[in-house]
Amino acid sequence: MDKQVEKAIVQGTTLAEFKEQLIPTLQRAGWWGRGDVVDPATGKVLAAGAQLGSAWRLETIFRSNLQSAYSVGTWTQIQQNISTAPYLMYDAIEDDRVRPEHLQWNATVAAVTDPFWKQHYPPNGWNCRCGVVQMTKEEVEDNSLAVTIPKTETRAWTNPRTGKVRMVSTSVDPGWDHNPGET
């Protein structure tokens, strides 16, 4: 699937084309259709005769990977312009689908170099549509914004597969607490 996602990003494939190309591959591999869900660690059948794969899951994978790739490209441009535009403003999509955890950061302005962006640079979860706006000092002032040192809270999160506990931000989905442009 990784190759199909990469191909979609490079070629500008639409979601419909992505599904059309990938579903037959998943069917041949036994990852699409009816089948048993088996825990790879234990070999135990977790669900017999379950629907493997779904159109909504493919859409989530497609959109999230495209958003992450876009984010990497944007981070590269941000680094190229840091001397003239040293600030980032968190930009949440203010509609009824935005997560409250992401909305709380909307219009937060911090230096590009602030550690906040190591864990809160979008996307911050599956189907996250948030972004950033790079700003000059003058743009920050002209928009009556304040540069802040964002305070973040963490919580213990247990990986359901491994049982390993780690601290994650309360405003970022577990597994998304990194800057894709830096990794």
C-alpha distance (Angstrom), angle and dihedral (degrees) to the residues before:
residue distance angle dihedral
M1 . . .
D2 3.82 . .
K3 3.81 90.6 .
Q4 3.81 91.3 50.9
V5 3.81 91.1 50.6
E6 3.81 91.6 48.2
K7 3.80 90.5 47.8
A8 3.81 90.6 49.8
I9 3.80 90.9 52.0
V10 3.81 94.6 47.6
Q11 3.81 96.0 42.7
G12 3.79 98.2 37.5
T13 3.79 92.0 -119.9
T14 3.79 116.8 -173.4
L15 3.79 121.7 -123.5
A16 3.82 90.5 -108.8
E17 3.81 91.5 52.8
F18 3.81 90.8 46.2
K19 3.81 91.6 54.1
E20 3.81 92.8 43.5
Q21 3.80 91.3 53.5
L22 3.80 98.5 39.7
I23 3.81 105.3 41.7
P24 3.86 94.9 67.3
T25 3.81 89.4 49.6
L26 3.80 90.9 50.6
Q27 3.81 91.0 47.2
R28 3.83 91.8 52.5
A29 3.81 89.9 49.7
G30 3.83 91.9 50.5
W31 3.79 92.7 -114.5
W32 3.80 95.8 114.1
G33 3.79 128.1 58.0
R34 3.81 128.0 24.2
G35 3.78 119.6 -20.7
D36 3.76 146.6 121.5
V37 3.79 120.5 -73.1
V38 3.80 105.9 -134.8
D39 3.79 125.7 -168.5
P40 3.82 103.2 -124.3
A41 3.81 91.8 -151.4
T42 3.81 97.1 52.5
G43 3.81 105.0 17.8
K44 3.81 88.0 -129.9
V45 3.83 117.1 144.2
L46 3.79 106.2 -117.8
A47 3.81 96.6 -178.7
A48 3.78 127.4 9.8
G49 3.80 119.5 -145.2
A50 3.78 94.2 2.0
Q51 3.78 124.8 162.8
L52 3.79 105.0 -100.4
G53 3.78 113.7 -152.1
S54 3.77 127.6 -1.0
A55 3.77 139.1 -154.4
W56 3.81 92.1 -114.8
R57 3.82 91.3 52.6
L58 3.80 91.4 51.6
E59 3.79 89.4 49.2
T60 3.81 90.8 50.7
I61 3.82 91.1 49.8
F62 3.80 91.8 46.2
R63 3.80 96.5 47.8
S64 3.80 95.9 41.4
N65 3.80 93.2 49.5
L66 3.80 92.4 47.2
Q67 3.80 90.3 49.0
S68 3.81 90.9 49.6
A69 3.81 91.9 48.9
Y70 3.80 90.4 48.7
S71 3.79 88.8 49.4
V72 3.81 91.6 53.8
G73 3.81 91.0 52.3
T74 3.79 91.7 47.1
W75 3.82 91.4 50.4
T76 3.80 89.6 53.8
Q77 3.81 90.3 52.9
I78 3.81 90.7 46.3
Q79 3.80 90.2 55.7
Q80 3.81 90.6 49.8
N81 3.83 90.9 53.5
I82 3.80 100.1 38.0
S83 3.80 94.9 110.0
T84 3.82 93.1 59.4
A85 3.80 99.3 28.8
P86 3.81 107.9 31.7
Y87 3.82 98.3 166.4
L88 3.78 137.3 76.1
M89 3.77 126.9 -157.9
Y90 3.80 118.4 -155.6
D91 3.80 108.8 -124.7
A92 3.81 116.3 -161.3
I93 3.78 120.0 -175.2
E94 3.78 101.6 -112.2
D95 3.78 101.7 -144.1
D96 3.79 137.0 106.8
R97 3.82 92.7 -82.8
V98 3.80 98.8 56.7
R99 3.78 115.3 109.6
P100 3.83 112.9 -115.8
E101 3.81 87.8 -132.4
H102 3.82 89.8 60.2
L103 3.80 95.5 39.0
Q104 3.80 90.6 59.7
W105 3.83 88.9 68.4
N106 3.82 94.6 50.3
A107 3.83 110.8 130.1
T108 3.81 91.6 7.4
V109 3.80 107.4 148.7
A110 3.78 122.6 -158.7
A111 3.78 136.3 155.8
V112 3.80 114.4 -85.1
T113 3.82 86.3 -118.8
D114 3.83 94.1 53.1
P115 3.84 112.2 120.8
F116 3.83 87.4 -127.8
W117 3.81 89.7 81.5
K118 3.82 92.1 57.5
Q119 3.82 89.3 72.9
H120 3.81 104.9 16.0
Y121 3.80 104.2 45.4
P122 3.82 104.2 119.9
P123 2.93 143.8 -72.4
N124 3.77 91.8 62.9
G125 3.79 100.1 174.1
W126 3.78 145.4 -6.9
N127 3.82 109.6 -45.4
C128 3.81 91.8 3.5
R129 3.80 109.1 163.6
C130 3.80 97.4 -173.4
G131 3.77 121.9 122.9
V132 3.78 142.6 170.8
V133 3.78 134.6 -110.8
Q134 3.79 117.4 -145.5
M135 3.79 112.4 -137.8
T136 3.76 141.7 -171.9
K137 3.78 121.0 -132.7
E138 3.81 88.5 -104.7
E139 3.82 92.5 52.9
V140 3.79 90.6 51.4
E141 3.81 90.5 51.0
D142 3.83 95.2 41.9
N143 3.81 89.9 54.4
S144 3.81 92.2 47.6
L145 3.78 91.5 -119.7
A146 3.78 125.2 150.0
V147 3.77 125.3 -137.9
T148 3.77 105.9 -126.1
I149 3.73 139.1 -175.1
P150 3.79 98.3 -127.1
K151 3.76 115.6 -135.5
T152 3.75 114.6 -142.7
E153 3.76 132.3 -166.7
T154 3.77 125.6 -146.0
R155 3.75 134.8 -156.3
A156 3.77 135.5 -166.2
W157 3.81 111.8 -98.8
T158 3.78 123.9 -169.7
N159 3.79 117.2 -149.2
P160 3.81 102.9 -129.6
R161 3.83 91.9 -148.5
T162 3.80 99.6 48.3
G163 3.80 104.0 20.3
K164 3.82 88.0 -130.9
V165 3.81 113.8 146.2
R166 3.79 122.2 -145.6
M167 3.77 136.7 163.2
V168 3.81 115.7 -103.1
S169 3.78 133.5 176.7
T170 3.79 114.0 -92.7
S171 3.82 89.4 -135.3
V172 3.80 99.1 50.8
D173 3.79 127.1 65.5
P174 3.83 112.5 -111.7
G175 3.79 109.9 -93.7
W176 3.80 92.3 27.4
D177 3.81 96.1 75.2
H178 3.79 95.5 112.2
N179 3.77 139.6 78.5
P180 3.83 106.5 -108.1
G181 3.80 89.7 -157.1
E182 3.81 89.9 63.1
T183 3.80 98.5 42.5
